[in-house]
Amino acid sequence: MSQFARVGIIARLDNPKVLETVKKLLDYLSKKGIQPVLEENLSAMLPGVKVDIAPIKELGDNCDLAMVVGGDGSFLGAARAICNYDIPVLGINRGTLGFLTDISPTALKEELDPIFAGEYFEEKRFMIDAKITRNNKPSGEGNALNDIVLHPGKSARMIRFDMFIDDQFVMNQKSDGLIVATPTGSTAYALSAGGPIMLPKLDAIVLVPMHPHTLSNRPIVIDANAKIRIVVCDSNLTYPSVSCDGQLHITAAPGDEIHIARKEGGIRLIHPKNHDFYDVCRSKLGWQTGYTS
């Protein structure tokens, strides 16, 4: 009998192919004798389906495993919603790249059978928190699995800010902003901005400047337990934005401080037993697949 008796299902809602995959998943779980629990917004898209329903933030209390049907964006949103619960997460890819969603929707049985038989690889991914303060008072907060980004928002102006790491002054920078990324996020926005790819098991964070006005500004890799403080300079004429995984947006003002640190806990990711990060990079990033001895 599977250790996953109750499985929460979260899905992207704007794609008919996703709903087709959810229906196939429900049929698969039913045949396995596993109880599905639909996220309540998803259940509204499937009238007539009689299964348990729960708000996304309560799935962690109701399930042994969460499954996300969609792309990496769907996975990131789900991860932030259930990050305070110690349940593993598995992704079925209905997006484009699918760095976080391993299972193919066309091979559900073949790829899920070993997992529900206990044959899988699990890894822990850490997340990061952002807390914005204004005049020493909280003005916004959020967390991210991929990255926290300071950017100009709708303005075309550069941002000037001071950066500190563990209360040590690092630099004053004028740029389009700064990407603070985990190893998970190193293959996302940070990569497109010239940051390095980091192995998921690394205990590190990368800081990637976005189009810095000084060409000598380069990405910096720091310890994952470091405390980052960004001070938006008073000289800025616009109000920049702080984005968490590109999904949660907080407006900052000149003089605000942005405190970024590792979040307690993390996300437990489940992969097929043959999961290979380098193979994922080859297939998703178009690396050359052949080699010669």
Backbone torsions as a table, in degrees:
resi	resn	phi	psi	omega
1	MET	NA	138.9	-177.5
2	SER	-67.5	145.9	175.2
3	GLN	-72.2	-12.7	179.6
4	PHE	-100.7	89.2	-176.3
5	ALA	-80.9	-31.4	-179.9
6	ARG	-128.8	126.6	-175.1
7	VAL	-120.2	120.6	175.8
8	GLY	-81.6	138.6	-178.3
9	ILE	-119.7	123.8	178.2
10	ILE	-120.5	141.6	-176.7
11	ALA	-150.4	154.9	170.8
12	ARG	-67.4	138.0	-170.0
13	LEU	-101.1	-7.0	-172.0
14	ASP	-105.9	20.1	-176.6
15	ASN	-133.9	115.1	-179.6
16	PRO	-58.1	-32.2	179.9
17	LYS	-66.2	-31.2	176.7
18	VAL	-64.0	-44.6	179.8
19	LEU	-64.1	-35.9	175.7
20	GLU	-60.5	-43.3	180.0
21	THR	-67.0	-38.7	177.9
22	VAL	-60.8	-43.0	179.2
23	LYS	-62.5	-40.8	177.2
24	LYS	-64.6	-38.2	179.1
25	LEU	-66.0	-41.7	177.9
26	LEU	-60.9	-41.8	178.5
27	ASP	-64.5	-42.0	179.7
28	TYR	-62.1	-47.9	-178.0
29	LEU	-64.5	-38.4	178.7
30	SER	-60.0	-44.6	179.4
31	LYS	-66.0	-24.9	179.5
32	LYS	-85.9	-7.9	-176.4
33	GLY	75.2	24.7	-179.2
34	ILE	-103.9	134.8	-176.5
35	GLN	-85.4	115.6	175.6
36	PRO	-83.5	150.7	174.3
37	VAL	-129.2	114.0	-177.3
38	LEU	-84.1	136.7	169.9
39	GLU	-61.7	138.2	-166.2
40	GLU	-60.3	-36.5	178.4
41	ASN	-68.0	-34.7	176.9
42	LEU	-68.1	-39.1	-178.2
43	SER	-61.4	-30.9	179.5
44	ALA	-67.5	-21.5	179.0
45	MET	-86.9	-5.7	-177.6
46	LEU	-127.5	64.7	-179.3
47	PRO	-61.7	140.7	178.8
48	GLY	93.2	-13.8	178.1
49	VAL	-82.7	118.9	-174.3
50	LYS	-99.8	89.8	175.2
51	VAL	-138.9	170.4	177.4
52	ASP	-66.1	150.5	-177.8
53	ILE	-130.3	144.4	177.0
54	ALA	-152.8	147.8	171.5
55	PRO	-60.9	151.5	-173.6
56	ILE	-56.9	-37.7	-176.8
57	LYS	-76.6	-5.0	177.4
58	GLU	-106.0	-2.5	-179.4
59	LEU	-62.1	-34.0	-179.5
60	GLY	-62.1	-29.8	178.5
61	ASP	-82.0	-18.5	-171.4
62	ASN	-108.2	-9.3	-170.3
63	CYS	-133.6	161.6	176.0
64	ASP	-98.2	-16.3	-177.2
65	LEU	-154.2	141.8	172.9
66	ALA	-111.2	134.6	176.9
67	MET	-118.1	132.6	-178.3
68	VAL	-113.4	123.8	177.7
69	VAL	-106.3	113.5	-177.2
70	GLY	157.2	-153.9	178.2
71	GLY	-103.6	-167.5	-179.1
72	ASP	-62.9	-33.9	178.2
73	GLY	-61.5	-43.5	177.2
74	SER	-62.5	-40.0	-179.5
75	PHE	-64.5	-42.0	-179.6
76	LEU	-62.5	-44.5	178.6
77	GLY	-61.6	-42.1	179.1
78	ALA	-65.8	-40.6	-179.3
79	ALA	-60.5	-42.9	-179.8
80	ARG	-67.5	-31.8	-177.7
81	ALA	-73.8	-32.5	-174.5
82	ILE	-113.3	12.8	-172.8
83	CYS	-64.8	-18.1	-179.8
84	ASN	-88.6	3.5	178.7
85	TYR	-115.4	139.9	-176.0
86	ASP	-88.8	62.8	175.2
87	ILE	-121.3	145.6	179.3
88	PRO	-73.6	159.3	-178.0
89	VAL	-128.5	137.9	179.1
90	LEU	-129.7	136.9	-177.3
91	GLY	-111.2	137.6	172.0
92	ILE	-107.4	120.6	-169.4
93	ASN	-78.0	114.3	170.2
94	ARG	-127.3	26.3	178.9
95	GLY	-111.9	-144.0	-178.2
96	THR	-104.3	-78.4	-177.8
97	LEU	-69.2	-56.9	178.1
98	GLY	73.6	46.5	175.5
99	PHE	-66.6	-29.5	-175.3
100	LEU	-105.2	-11.1	-176.5
101	THR	-113.0	103.6	-169.7
102	ASP	-85.5	-33.2	-167.4
103	ILE	-80.9	133.3	177.7
104	SER	-80.3	133.0	-179.9
105	PRO	-67.9	-15.8	-179.4
106	THR	-92.1	-2.2	-178.9
107	ALA	-137.6	45.2	-175.5
108	LEU	-57.3	-53.3	-175.9
109	LYS	-62.5	-46.9	-176.5
110	GLU	-61.3	-37.2	-175.6
111	GLU	-92.4	-26.2	-179.4
112	LEU	-86.8	-29.5	-178.7
113	ASP	-53.5	-50.6	179.5
114	PRO	-61.7	-36.7	-178.8
115	ILE	-64.2	-45.8	179.9
116	PHE	-73.7	-10.5	173.2
117	ALA	-91.3	2.3	177.7
118	GLY	93.8	6.2	-179.2
119	GLU	-100.1	91.6	-179.7
120	TYR	-154.7	168.6	177.6
121	PHE	-113.5	128.5	179.9
122	GLU	-115.9	139.1	175.0
123	GLU	-138.9	156.6	-179.1
124	LYS	-103.9	130.3	175.0
125	ARG	-114.6	130.3	179.3
126	PHE	-87.4	160.0	179.8
127	MET	-119.2	170.5	178.4
128	ILE	-128.2	149.2	179.9
129	ASP	-107.2	147.5	170.8
130	ALA	-124.3	131.0	175.1
131	LYS	-127.5	124.3	-179.6
132	ILE	-103.4	131.6	178.0
133	THR	-120.4	144.3	177.8
134	ARG	-130.1	118.9	-175.4
135	ASN	54.5	42.6	177.8
136	ASN	66.2	16.3	176.9
137	LYS	-120.3	142.7	-179.9
138	PRO	-60.6	136.3	177.0
139	SER	-128.6	-2.9	177.6
140	GLY	171.2	155.3	177.6
141	GLU	-156.0	161.0	177.7
142	GLY	-169.9	172.8	176.3
143	ASN	-137.2	165.6	-174.4
144	ALA	-150.6	146.0	171.4
145	LEU	-90.9	-36.1	-179.4
146	ASN	-90.9	-65.7	-171.2
147	ASP	-160.2	156.2	169.9
148	ILE	-117.3	127.3	-170.9
149	VAL	-125.1	128.3	168.8
150	LEU	-94.6	123.6	-177.0
151	HIS	-147.7	166.5	-173.8
152	PRO	-71.6	-7.9	-175.6
153	GLY	71.3	-129.4	-178.3
154	LYS	-84.2	-7.1	-178.8
155	SER	-82.9	152.5	176.2
156	ALA	-97.7	5.8	-178.8
157	ARG	-83.1	150.6	173.2
158	MET	-73.4	162.6	178.8
159	ILE	-111.4	138.6	171.2
160	ARG	-109.2	130.8	-178.5
161	PHE	-149.9	155.7	172.8
162	ASP	-100.1	142.5	179.3
163	MET	-123.3	134.2	178.0
164	PHE	-125.5	143.2	174.5
165	ILE	-125.2	120.9	-175.7
166	ASP	51.5	43.1	177.8
167	ASP	66.6	9.7	173.2
168	GLN	-98.4	130.2	179.5
169	PHE	-66.2	131.8	179.9
170	VAL	-104.9	-55.1	-177.8
171	MET	-168.6	161.0	164.9
172	ASN	-103.6	128.9	-173.8
173	GLN	-128.7	141.7	170.8
174	LYS	-116.7	117.6	-174.3
175	SER	-162.1	-176.2	173.5
176	ASP	-78.8	-3.4	177.8
177	GLY	139.2	-165.2	-175.6
178	LEU	-143.9	135.0	175.5
179	ILE	-104.6	124.2	174.8
180	VAL	-109.3	109.8	-170.4
181	ALA	-122.6	144.6	171.3
182	THR	-80.9	171.3	172.3
183	PRO	-56.3	-36.3	177.3
184	THR	-60.4	-41.3	-178.3
185	GLY	-83.3	-3.8	-177.8
186	SER	-68.0	-18.9	178.0
187	THR	-98.2	10.8	-178.2
188	ALA	-110.1	-126.2	-175.8
189	TYR	-58.1	-38.9	-179.3
190	ALA	-60.0	-36.7	179.4
191	LEU	-65.2	-42.1	-179.1
192	SER	-67.9	-20.5	178.8
193	ALA	-93.5	7.7	175.9
194	GLY	97.5	11.8	178.8
195	GLY	-80.2	164.5	-179.0
196	PRO	-81.3	154.7	169.9
197	ILE	-81.5	128.6	179.5
198	MET	-114.2	138.2	176.4
199	LEU	-61.9	140.3	-176.6
200	PRO	-55.9	-30.0	-176.4
201	LYS	-81.5	-4.5	179.3
202	LEU	-68.5	140.7	177.6
203	ASP	-96.4	70.5	-172.4
204	ALA	-150.0	161.5	175.9
205	ILE	-128.3	142.9	177.0
206	VAL	-113.3	137.7	176.9
207	LEU	-109.0	116.5	-174.1
208	VAL	-117.6	112.0	176.2
209	PRO	-66.8	145.5	178.6
210	MET	-105.5	109.3	179.9
211	HIS	47.2	59.9	-179.7
212	PRO	-66.2	146.2	-179.4
213	HIS	-70.6	-24.1	175.3
214	THR	-103.6	118.2	-172.1
215	LEU	-67.1	-15.3	179.8
216	SER	-78.9	-9.9	175.4
217	ASN	-70.8	121.7	-176.7
218	ARG	-131.5	162.2	177.6
219	PRO	-57.4	145.1	178.2
220	ILE	-124.1	131.1	174.9
221	VAL	-100.9	126.1	-177.0
222	ILE	-126.9	169.7	178.4
223	ASP	-63.4	140.9	-177.6
224	ALA	-65.2	-20.3	-179.2
225	ASN	-92.6	3.3	179.1
226	ALA	-69.4	152.5	176.9
227	LYS	-102.4	123.7	-178.0
228	ILE	-106.0	133.1	176.5
229	ARG	-129.8	125.0	179.7
230	ILE	-116.2	125.9	179.3
231	VAL	-109.5	116.6	178.3
232	VAL	-74.6	118.1	-173.1
233	CYS	-64.3	146.0	179.8
234	ASP	-62.8	-21.8	-176.9
235	SER	-73.1	-11.8	179.8
236	ASN	-64.8	137.3	-179.3
237	LEU	-95.1	-7.4	-178.2
238	THR	-125.1	168.4	179.4
239	TYR	-102.5	107.3	-179.6
240	PRO	-74.3	173.8	-178.1
241	SER	-120.1	148.3	173.3
242	VAL	-114.1	120.3	-177.4
243	SER	-112.7	138.0	176.1
244	CYS	-110.0	113.2	-176.9
245	ASP	57.1	21.7	179.6
246	GLY	69.2	11.0	-174.4
247	GLN	-120.1	-32.0	177.6
248	LEU	-110.6	126.3	-173.9
249	HIS	-122.6	130.5	-179.5
250	ILE	-124.7	131.5	179.5
251	THR	-84.4	131.4	175.9
252	ALA	-110.3	158.2	-179.5
253	ALA	-120.7	160.1	173.1
254	PRO	-53.7	133.2	-177.7
255	GLY	94.8	-15.4	179.1
256	ASP	-67.4	154.1	173.4
257	GLU	-114.6	137.2	178.7
258	ILE	-114.3	117.0	-178.2
259	HIS	-105.7	122.1	-177.9
260	ILE	-122.2	130.4	-179.2
261	ALA	-151.7	163.1	176.8
262	ARG	-62.1	137.4	178.1
263	LYS	-85.9	142.6	175.5
264	GLU	-64.1	146.4	-178.3
265	GLY	78.9	-145.2	-178.2
266	GLY	160.7	-166.4	-179.0
267	ILE	-115.8	133.8	175.5
268	ARG	-93.7	113.6	179.5
269	LEU	-98.4	136.7	174.7
270	ILE	-107.4	133.2	177.2
271	HIS	-125.6	159.2	168.8
272	PRO	-57.9	152.8	-173.5
273	LYS	-60.9	-27.0	-178.6
274	ASN	-91.4	16.5	-179.1
275	HIS	-57.6	134.1	-178.4
276	ASP	-138.7	112.3	-176.2
277	PHE	-59.4	-39.1	-178.6
278	TYR	-68.5	-34.6	176.4
279	ASP	-66.6	-37.9	176.4
280	VAL	-60.7	-44.1	178.5
281	CYS	-62.6	-41.6	179.4
282	ARG	-61.6	-44.9	-174.6
283	SER	-77.9	-36.5	-175.5
284	LYS	-85.4	-31.7	-175.4
285	LEU	-104.1	-0.1	175.7
286	GLY	74.8	28.5	176.7
287	TRP	-67.6	154.5	178.4
288	GLN	-62.4	133.0	-174.0
289	THR	-96.3	-23.9	-179.2
290	GLY	-86.0	157.8	174.3
291	TYR	-146.6	156.2	179.6
292	THR	-121.3	146.7	-180.0
293	SER	-87.4	NA	NA
